[in-house]
Structure formats: structure tokens, C-alpha cells
Amino acid sequence: MVYCQSDKEKLHPVSYELISKASEFHGMEVVALVLGNSEDAEVLFNYGADRVILVENVGSYNLEVYTDVICKIVKKESPEIFLLGATQLGRELAPRIAARLNTGLTADCTNLEVNDGLIYMTRPAFGGNLMATIICEKHRPQMVTVRPNVFEKRENKKLGKVEKVKIDYKESRIKIEEVIEKGLKETDITKAEIIVSGGRGVGSKEGFEKLKEFANLIGGVVAGSRVAVENGWIEKEKQVGQTGKTVRPKIYFAIGISGTIQHLAGIHENSFIIAINKDKNAPIIKMANLAIISDWGPVIDRLIKRKIEK
Ligand code: FAD
């Protein structure tokens, strides 16, 4: 079973990624679970769902109501495996559901494999210094969260009809008065095709302004390492890495970033990395598809000038 998060009646992209991944598990039925109004629940059949359950009577997200309803459905359907996206909402829901169902939870997995009904859940451990593969032998369901952009969304057409259900739930003590949008949509780094990412080597907030100017010229967005976030040069929402976001751009500029394992954990392997670093021995240089060994400032100045002249 996959919990398919829906935001403003549209399914979150991670829902398609998880359904696609689940449909690779041999001999298992894939059940998509959608709560609230979702106009595209039916589309999940195109990505490998065998069944789609839509709980119609719950309204928009409310932590207590969603936890209650999801637990009721999981108890009724008894899935062997239950997957959720490690979005902010998924991270809030998953541990509560796991605790109520008295099962374990492996969060932020980067790979999943199924063998004989047992799911092998791989995630970074010990500060990202090693990858741990975890199994949950006794308790069911085996619960996992996976970050957006880790798995591919793949078409795998199946036929079916959305099962619309109504579930009784306890009235919530939480009341949502108003939802205030942060207005970050246009610079969502997880959806960007070109990312200009800066690290400690960029040196200042002014340096990041220059990266922004360059990013605007080439149709990209600016992101950063944890050091850049901690120094207040860029917002936390734009941090790439193990404790930030996983990105899947076509081109990733790593500027003044050393390339620690925790940072690289957030960059999809298919991304083309262009590193600008003055240290030829920095780990990012080995990872990069193209490396420029230089102080970043003059390089970016020249690229901006070239682009403006064109
Ligand atoms: P540094 O490692 O200090 O590298 C700076 C680089 O800039 C160097 O390679 C240097 O040669 C180069 N440089 C300096 N001046 C110039 C110049 N003028 N021109 C060109 N190059 C220059 N980090 C993340 O990024 N994301 C995470 O999500 C994350 N999660 C973490 C989770 C845990 C549990 C832990 C323990 C750490 C985590 N970190 C994360 C931190 C990570 O270990 C590193 O500290 C961090 O990534 C380093 O950032 P940096 O590359 O910007 O800085």
C-alpha cells in the first residue's frame, strides 16, 4: 500500500514515484490510498496501481483525522508493506501511524528491494558515513518513507476503477483557521532542471546574489550546502543533501562546495555535475562530470558577461 499525498486536489509527484517503485515488487498487489479530494486519483492506474482507494469524506489535511483514517484502512486491508513520501506531511504522519499500529518505521530510504515478502530498506546511517539495510522481521506493516526524486516515475498501465469509500473518524481537536502559502513554488529546487548551488567557498550573502544573477540568466535556481544555510546565505528550503532535499536537475553547478557524502546524498546520480573549486583534491572534483579548478568569482563573472553579450 502506498499513501498518495494530494495537495490542493493534485497528487504530489512522490506518489507516482512510489507507485512506480511498488509495481516492481514481484507478486505483490499495489494499492494506492488517497485521502480528500483528488481529481487525478485515477491516473495512478497508469503507473502500476492495481487498486486505488479514495477516502472522500475527510476534507483537506488534518493530522489527527488523517492518522485516524489511515490507521483504520491499514488495519482493514492489512498490507505487508506501507510506503509514504518523506515530504513534510509524510514525516509528520508516518511516525504517528507506525506508533499506533505498533510497528517500526524506516525513514528517508534511498533504495528498496523485496524478497519473499520482506522489504530490504536501505538508508544512510551514522551521519551518512555508511549505508544501512534494514529489515522488519516481526511487525506488520513494514513501514517506509522515501524522499521525493529518489525513484523514477514510470508508466505501467493497468486498468481499474477508483474505489470511493467513506470512513468514520473522531472529530479533531485541531482546527485549521487559515493556510498561508510561503510563495516558494517558483523556486522549488526539487523541480528545477538547472541548479546553481553554493557552499562555504562562496563566502558571503553577496556572493549568493551573484549566483542568483547567473542562475536567472541560464534559467536555473539557486541552492546551497548546509554550511551556506547555517551561515544565513540561503534559506533552509534550498538546502541540498541528507538533511536537506534530494534534487534531480539535468545540470548541477557545485560552486565552492567540497562534496561531502552528506551533500552528495541529495544529488541524483543522473545529474550532470559542473564543479567550480579552487582545490583540485576536493571530493566533488572526482564526482564531477566537468571541473573548473579556480576561484569561483572570476569564472562566474565571465559566464555572466558571456551570457549578457549573447
Ligand atoms: P566545505 O566542506 O568547507 O567546502 C568548501 C569548499 O569550497 C572547499 O572544497 C574549498 O576548496 C572550496 N573553496 C573555498 N574558497 C573557494 C573559492 N574562492 N572558489 C572556489 N572554491 C572555493 N551538508 C549538506 O550540504 N547538506 C546536508 O543535507 C547535510 N546533512 C548533514 C547531516 C549530518 C548528519 C552531518 C553530520 C552533516 C551534514 N552536512 C550536510 C554537512 C556536511 O558534512 C558538510 O559539512 C557540508 O556539506 C560542507 O559544506 P561545504 O561543501 O559548503 O563546505
Boltz pocket constraint, residues with backbone or C-beta under 6 A from the ligand:
constraints:
  - pocket:
      binder: B
      contacts: [[A, 127], [A, 128], [A, 198], [A, 199], [A, 200], [A, 201], [A, 202], [A, 224], [A, 225], [A, 226], [A, 227], [A, 228], [A, 239], [A, 240], [A, 241], [A, 242], [A, 243], [A, 244], [A, 245], [A, 255], [A, 256], [A, 257], [A, 258], [A, 259], [A, 260], [A, 262], [A, 263], [A, 266], [A, 276], [A, 277], [A, 278], [A, 279], [A, 282], [A, 294], [A, 295], [A, 296], [A, 297]]
      max_distance: 6.0
